[in-house]
Amino acid sequence: MTALATEAAGRVLPVLLFLLAITVVAEIATLAGVFDVAAHRAARAGRGRTWLLWLLVVVLSTVSTVLLSLDTTAVLLTPVVIAVARQLRLPALPFAMTTVWLANTASLLLPVSNLTNLLALHRFQELGLGTHEYLALAWAPALAAVVATVVALAVLFRHELSGRYALAPPAGEHDRWLLAGSTGVLVALAAAVVAGVPPAAAATAAAVALVVLTAWRDAALLPQVQLPWRMIGLTGVLLLLVLVVAQTAPVETLTRHLSDAPLWQVPAVAALLANGVNNLPAYLALEPALDHDPTRLMALLIGTNVGPLITLHASLATLLWRDRCRRAGVVVEARAFAARSALVVGLAVASATAALLLRT
């Protein structure tokens, strides 16, 4: 148990440092108006057509998740999207569901998109592989998961997404230098990660650059940056939980089974465990049986990234998203959420798994 705790802590602590840095980046980008301007420009680009606005929100949610992590989309983008929908007198729930579903299902592509990806990248590096090899395995399942999610959203909310809306009011006033600089830093961060720069180093450099820029342009914004101490605390609790879960007979049986099970079973089992417990302990519990093969690790990520959507506690991002919805006055009922999300999970996990199988 002690060895497991030491090994898990040694891997998770650097991930938490990345989480701190990327949160600073996302918070300053929000204060600079990046999400506000993007959402309002999407509303104007939609030209009064609800379905076109929704497609632009899909793009915005996907890009936000891929570049800044699922937590950024769930926590920071969701309130902006809800506010824009209400300004346009559109139902807010379809847009809120778009952000939370894509926050999870679009979180496969880059190591920075999800904490579990960073944990997997550590195993990739132990196998002599890096970011480029990760991307080569991830792009097809990631694309399949996003497409499946978009199809499910379009079918489930086809009535709400029909019709038109009046043109949106312009975004609020923002400092041009801070807005442009924040946008540039986000682009540079994405380029650095794709180029193979360690995610924690890239995120830290981006955070420092944005803090300096903000101190120059509007230092009064810096005290408004909210660090995710609650999320870090929850992650610490989940780390303790995995130490217990990994030692239970059912999980030990699962890991023995998965070590040589057909590839398609890996994401299915991982998704079930993630919804029963949470995706982070599910990943850490099942990883030891699969860490010898990068393809099986990617299959595990499909289950723990795309799959944890049926229960609200299956991922931290979904819990935080529900809290943001509650604050915005959007009611999310657990049973209705589970019923809709089960369809998305089944379709997205199956599509991503099929894409991975076709690539191997």
KALINWO-V334605 format. One record per residue. N is the residue number from 0. RES is the residue in one small letter. OMEGA is omega in whole degrees, -180 to 180 (999 if undefined). D_CENTER is the distance of its C-alpha to the mean C-alpha in whole Angstrom. Layout:
n:N res:RES omega:OMEGA d_center:D_CENTER
n:N res:RES omega:OMEGA d_center:D_CENTER
This chain:
n:0 res:m omega:-179 d_center:30
n:1 res:t omega:179 d_center:31
n:2 res:a omega:179 d_center:30
n:3 res:l omega:-180 d_center:27
n:4 res:a omega:-180 d_center:26
n:5 res:t omega:-179 d_center:27
n:6 res:e omega:-180 d_center:25
n:7 res:a omega:-180 d_center:21
n:8 res:a omega:179 d_center:22
n:9 res:g omega:179 d_center:23
n:10 res:r omega:-175 d_center:19
n:11 res:v omega:-177 d_center:17
n:12 res:l omega:175 d_center:19
n:13 res:p omega:177 d_center:18
n:14 res:v omega:178 d_center:14
n:15 res:l omega:175 d_center:15
n:16 res:l omega:175 d_center:17
n:17 res:f omega:-180 d_center:14
n:18 res:l omega:177 d_center:12
n:19 res:l omega:-177 d_center:15
n:20 res:a omega:-177 d_center:16
n:21 res:i omega:176 d_center:12
n:22 res:t omega:176 d_center:13
n:23 res:v omega:178 d_center:16
n:24 res:v omega:-177 d_center:15
n:25 res:a omega:-180 d_center:13
n:26 res:e omega:-180 d_center:16
n:27 res:i omega:176 d_center:18
n:28 res:a omega:178 d_center:17
n:29 res:t omega:180 d_center:17
n:30 res:l omega:178 d_center:20
n:31 res:a omega:177 d_center:21
n:32 res:g omega:-177 d_center:21
n:33 res:v omega:-179 d_center:18
n:34 res:f omega:180 d_center:16
n:35 res:d omega:-180 d_center:19
n:36 res:v omega:-179 d_center:21
n:37 res:a omega:-179 d_center:19
n:38 res:a omega:-180 d_center:18
n:39 res:h omega:175 d_center:22
n:40 res:r omega:176 d_center:23
n:41 res:a omega:179 d_center:21
n:42 res:a omega:179 d_center:23
n:43 res:r omega:179 d_center:26
n:44 res:a omega:178 d_center:25
n:45 res:g omega:175 d_center:25
n:46 res:r omega:175 d_center:29
n:47 res:g omega:-180 d_center:29
n:48 res:r omega:-174 d_center:27
n:49 res:t omega:-178 d_center:25
n:50 res:w omega:180 d_center:23
n:51 res:l omega:175 d_center:23
n:52 res:l omega:180 d_center:21
n:53 res:w omega:178 d_center:19
n:54 res:l omega:178 d_center:18
n:55 res:l omega:174 d_center:18
n:56 res:v omega:175 d_center:15
n:57 res:v omega:180 d_center:13
n:58 res:v omega:-179 d_center:14
n:59 res:l omega:179 d_center:13
n:60 res:s omega:-180 d_center:9
n:61 res:t omega:-180 d_center:9
n:62 res:v omega:179 d_center:10
n:63 res:s omega:-180 d_center:8
n:64 res:t omega:-177 d_center:5
n:65 res:v omega:-173 d_center:7
n:66 res:l omega:-171 d_center:9
n:67 res:l omega:177 d_center:8
n:68 res:s omega:-179 d_center:5
n:69 res:l omega:-179 d_center:2
n:70 res:d omega:177 d_center:5
n:71 res:t omega:180 d_center:7
n:72 res:t omega:-176 d_center:7
n:73 res:a omega:-171 d_center:7
n:74 res:v omega:-172 d_center:10
n:75 res:l omega:-179 d_center:12
n:76 res:l omega:-176 d_center:12
n:77 res:t omega:-180 d_center:12
n:78 res:p omega:179 d_center:16
n:79 res:v omega:-179 d_center:17
n:80 res:v omega:178 d_center:16
n:81 res:i omega:-179 d_center:18
n:82 res:a omega:179 d_center:21
n:83 res:v omega:179 d_center:21
n:84 res:a omega:-180 d_center:22
n:85 res:r omega:176 d_center:24
n:86 res:q omega:-179 d_center:26
n:87 res:l omega:-179 d_center:27
n:88 res:r omega:176 d_center:28
n:89 res:l omega:176 d_center:25
n:90 res:p omega:-174 d_center:23
n:91 res:a omega:-173 d_center:20
n:92 res:l omega:180 d_center:19
n:93 res:p omega:-180 d_center:18
n:94 res:f omega:177 d_center:16
n:95 res:a omega:178 d_center:14
n:96 res:m omega:177 d_center:13
n:97 res:t omega:-178 d_center:12
n:98 res:t omega:-176 d_center:9
n:99 res:v omega:179 d_center:8
n:100 res:w omega:180 d_center:9
n:101 res:l omega:174 d_center:7
n:102 res:a omega:179 d_center:4
n:103 res:n omega:-172 d_center:5
n:104 res:t omega:178 d_center:7
n:105 res:a omega:-172 d_center:7
n:106 res:s omega:179 d_center:5
n:107 res:l omega:-161 d_center:8
n:108 res:l omega:-177 d_center:10
n:109 res:l omega:176 d_center:10
n:110 res:p omega:-178 d_center:11
n:111 res:v omega:-174 d_center:9
n:112 res:s omega:-177 d_center:6
n:113 res:n omega:179 d_center:5
n:114 res:l omega:179 d_center:9
n:115 res:t omega:177 d_center:10
n:116 res:n omega:178 d_center:10
n:117 res:l omega:176 d_center:12
n:118 res:l omega:179 d_center:14
n:119 res:a omega:180 d_center:15
n:120 res:l omega:176 d_center:16
n:121 res:h omega:178 d_center:19
n:122 res:r omega:176 d_center:20
n:123 res:f omega:-178 d_center:20
n:124 res:q omega:176 d_center:22
n:125 res:e omega:178 d_center:24
n:126 res:l omega:180 d_center:25
n:127 res:g omega:-179 d_center:26
n:128 res:l omega:-178 d_center:23
n:129 res:g omega:-176 d_center:21
n:130 res:t omega:-178 d_center:18
n:131 res:h omega:178 d_center:20
n:132 res:e omega:176 d_center:20
n:133 res:y omega:-179 d_center:17
n:134 res:l omega:-179 d_center:16
n:135 res:a omega:178 d_center:19
n:136 res:l omega:-169 d_center:18
n:137 res:a omega:-167 d_center:14
n:138 res:w omega:-177 d_center:15
n:139 res:a omega:176 d_center:17
n:140 res:p omega:180 d_center:15
n:141 res:a omega:179 d_center:12
n:142 res:l omega:-179 d_center:14
n:143 res:a omega:-179 d_center:16
n:144 res:a omega:180 d_center:13
n:145 res:v omega:-180 d_center:12
n:146 res:v omega:179 d_center:16
n:147 res:a omega:179 d_center:16
n:148 res:t omega:-180 d_center:14
n:149 res:v omega:178 d_center:15
n:150 res:v omega:180 d_center:19
n:151 res:a omega:178 d_center:18
n:152 res:l omega:-178 d_center:17
n:153 res:a omega:-180 d_center:20
n:154 res:v omega:-175 d_center:22
n:155 res:l omega:-176 d_center:21
n:156 res:f omega:-176 d_center:22
n:157 res:r omega:-179 d_center:24
n:158 res:h omega:-179 d_center:27
n:159 res:e omega:-176 d_center:25
n:160 res:l omega:175 d_center:24
n:161 res:s omega:177 d_center:27
n:162 res:g omega:-175 d_center:30
n:163 res:r omega:178 d_center:30
n:164 res:y omega:176 d_center:29
n:165 res:a omega:-178 d_center:31
n:166 res:l omega:-176 d_center:30
n:167 res:a omega:171 d_center:28
n:168 res:p omega:-180 d_center:29
n:169 res:p omega:176 d_center:28
n:170 res:a omega:178 d_center:25
n:171 res:g omega:179 d_center:27
n:172 res:e omega:179 d_center:28
n:173 res:h omega:176 d_center:27
n:174 res:d omega:-175 d_center:28
n:175 res:r omega:-178 d_center:28
n:176 res:w omega:-180 d_center:28
n:177 res:l omega:178 d_center:25
n:178 res:l omega:-179 d_center:23
n:179 res:a omega:180 d_center:24
n:180 res:g omega:179 d_center:24
n:181 res:s omega:178 d_center:20
n:182 res:t omega:179 d_center:19
n:183 res:g omega:179 d_center:21
n:184 res:v omega:178 d_center:19
n:185 res:l omega:179 d_center:16
n:186 res:v omega:180 d_center:18
n:187 res:a omega:178 d_center:19
n:188 res:l omega:179 d_center:16
n:189 res:a omega:-180 d_center:15
n:190 res:a omega:-179 d_center:18
n:191 res:a omega:-180 d_center:19
n:192 res:v omega:179 d_center:16
n:193 res:v omega:-180 d_center:17
n:194 res:a omega:177 d_center:21
n:195 res:g omega:176 d_center:20
n:196 res:v omega:179 d_center:20
n:197 res:p omega:-175 d_center:18
n:198 res:p omega:-179 d_center:15
n:199 res:a omega:179 d_center:16
n:200 res:a omega:180 d_center:19
n:201 res:a omega:-179 d_center:18
n:202 res:a omega:179 d_center:16
n:203 res:t omega:178 d_center:19
n:204 res:a omega:179 d_center:21
n:205 res:a omega:180 d_center:19
n:206 res:a omega:179 d_center:19
n:207 res:v omega:180 d_center:23
n:208 res:a omega:-178 d_center:23
n:209 res:l omega:176 d_center:22
n:210 res:v omega:179 d_center:24
n:211 res:v omega:180 d_center:27
n:212 res:l omega:-180 d_center:26
n:213 res:t omega:178 d_center:26
n:214 res:a omega:179 d_center:29
n:215 res:w omega:-173 d_center:31
n:216 res:r omega:-177 d_center:30
n:217 res:d omega:-175 d_center:29
n:218 res:a omega:-180 d_center:29
n:219 res:a omega:179 d_center:29
n:220 res:l omega:-173 d_center:26
n:221 res:l omega:178 d_center:25
n:222 res:p omega:-180 d_center:26
n:223 res:q omega:179 d_center:23
n:224 res:v omega:-177 d_center:20
n:225 res:q omega:179 d_center:19
n:226 res:l omega:-171 d_center:17
n:227 res:p omega:-178 d_center:15
n:228 res:w omega:179 d_center:18
n:229 res:r omega:-179 d_center:17
n:230 res:m omega:179 d_center:14
n:231 res:i omega:177 d_center:16
n:232 res:g omega:178 d_center:18
n:233 res:l omega:179 d_center:16
n:234 res:t omega:176 d_center:15
n:235 res:g omega:177 d_center:19
n:236 res:v omega:180 d_center:20
n:237 res:l omega:176 d_center:18
n:238 res:l omega:176 d_center:19
n:239 res:l omega:-180 d_center:22
n:240 res:l omega:-178 d_center:21
n:241 res:v omega:178 d_center:21
n:242 res:l omega:177 d_center:24
n:243 res:v omega:-176 d_center:26
n:244 res:v omega:-176 d_center:24
n:245 res:a omega:-178 d_center:24
n:246 res:q omega:-177 d_center:28
n:247 res:t omega:-178 d_center:29
n:248 res:a omega:-180 d_center:31
n:249 res:p omega:-179 d_center:28
n:250 res:v omega:177 d_center:25
n:251 res:e omega:176 d_center:28
n:252 res:t omega:178 d_center:29
n:253 res:l omega:-178 d_center:26
n:254 res:t omega:177 d_center:25
n:255 res:r omega:-180 d_center:29
n:256 res:h omega:-174 d_center:29
n:257 res:l omega:-176 d_center:25
n:258 res:s omega:178 d_center:27
n:259 res:d omega:179 d_center:29
n:260 res:a omega:174 d_center:28
n:261 res:p omega:-173 d_center:27
n:262 res:l omega:-175 d_center:24
n:263 res:w omega:-180 d_center:23
n:264 res:q omega:-176 d_center:23
n:265 res:v omega:179 d_center:20
n:266 res:p omega:180 d_center:17
n:267 res:a omega:179 d_center:19
n:268 res:v omega:-180 d_center:20
n:269 res:a omega:179 d_center:17
n:270 res:a omega:178 d_center:15
n:271 res:l omega:-180 d_center:18
n:272 res:l omega:180 d_center:18
n:273 res:a omega:179 d_center:15
n:274 res:n omega:178 d_center:16
n:275 res:g omega:-177 d_center:19
n:276 res:v omega:179 d_center:18
n:277 res:n omega:-173 d_center:14
n:278 res:n omega:-178 d_center:12
n:279 res:l omega:175 d_center:13
n:280 res:p omega:177 d_center:16
n:281 res:a omega:179 d_center:16
n:282 res:y omega:-177 d_center:15
n:283 res:l omega:-180 d_center:18
n:284 res:a omega:-175 d_center:20
n:285 res:l omega:-175 d_center:20
n:286 res:e omega:-177 d_center:20
n:287 res:p omega:180 d_center:23
n:288 res:a omega:-171 d_center:25
n:289 res:l omega:-170 d_center:22
n:290 res:d omega:177 d_center:22
n:291 res:h omega:-173 d_center:25
n:292 res:d omega:-178 d_center:24
n:293 res:p omega:179 d_center:21
n:294 res:t omega:179 d_center:21
n:295 res:r omega:174 d_center:21
n:296 res:l omega:178 d_center:18
n:297 res:m omega:176 d_center:16
n:298 res:a omega:176 d_center:17
n:299 res:l omega:179 d_center:16
n:300 res:l omega:176 d_center:12
n:301 res:i omega:-180 d_center:12
n:302 res:g omega:-175 d_center:14
n:303 res:t omega:178 d_center:11
n:304 res:n omega:-177 d_center:8
n:305 res:v omega:-172 d_center:9
n:306 res:g omega:-172 d_center:12
n:307 res:p omega:-178 d_center:11
n:308 res:l omega:-175 d_center:12
n:309 res:i omega:176 d_center:15
n:310 res:t omega:-177 d_center:16
n:311 res:l omega:-179 d_center:14
n:312 res:h omega:-174 d_center:14
n:313 res:a omega:173 d_center:13
n:314 res:s omega:179 d_center:9
n:315 res:l omega:-179 d_center:10
n:316 res:a omega:-179 d_center:7
n:317 res:t omega:176 d_center:9
n:318 res:l omega:-180 d_center:12
n:319 res:l omega:177 d_center:12
n:320 res:w omega:180 d_center:11
n:321 res:r omega:179 d_center:14
n:322 res:d omega:178 d_center:16
n:323 res:r omega:177 d_center:15
n:324 res:c omega:180 d_center:17
n:325 res:r omega:179 d_center:20
n:326 res:r omega:-179 d_center:20
n:327 res:a omega:178 d_center:20
n:328 res:g omega:177 d_center:23
n:329 res:v omega:-177 d_center:21
n:330 res:v omega:177 d_center:21
n:331 res:v omega:-179 d_center:19
n:332 res:e omega:-170 d_center:21
n:333 res:a omega:-177 d_center:20
n:334 res:r omega:179 d_center:22
n:335 res:a omega:178 d_center:22
n:336 res:f omega:-179 d_center:18
n:337 res:a omega:-178 d_center:18
n:338 res:a omega:179 d_center:21
n:339 res:r omega:-176 d_center:19
n:340 res:s omega:179 d_center:16
n:341 res:a omega:177 d_center:18
n:342 res:l omega:-180 d_center:19
n:343 res:v omega:-179 d_center:15
n:344 res:v omega:180 d_center:15
n:345 res:g omega:-178 d_center:18
n:346 res:l omega:-175 d_center:18
n:347 res:a omega:179 d_center:15
n:348 res:v omega:179 d_center:15
n:349 res:a omega:-179 d_center:19
n:350 res:s omega:180 d_center:18
n:351 res:a omega:179 d_center:16
n:352 res:t omega:178 d_center:18
n:353 res:a omega:179 d_center:21
n:354 res:a omega:178 d_center:20
n:355 res:l omega:179 d_center:20
n:356 res:l omega:180 d_center:23
n:357 res:l omega:-179 d_center:24
n:358 res:r omega:-175 d_center:23
n:359 res:t omega:999 d_center:25
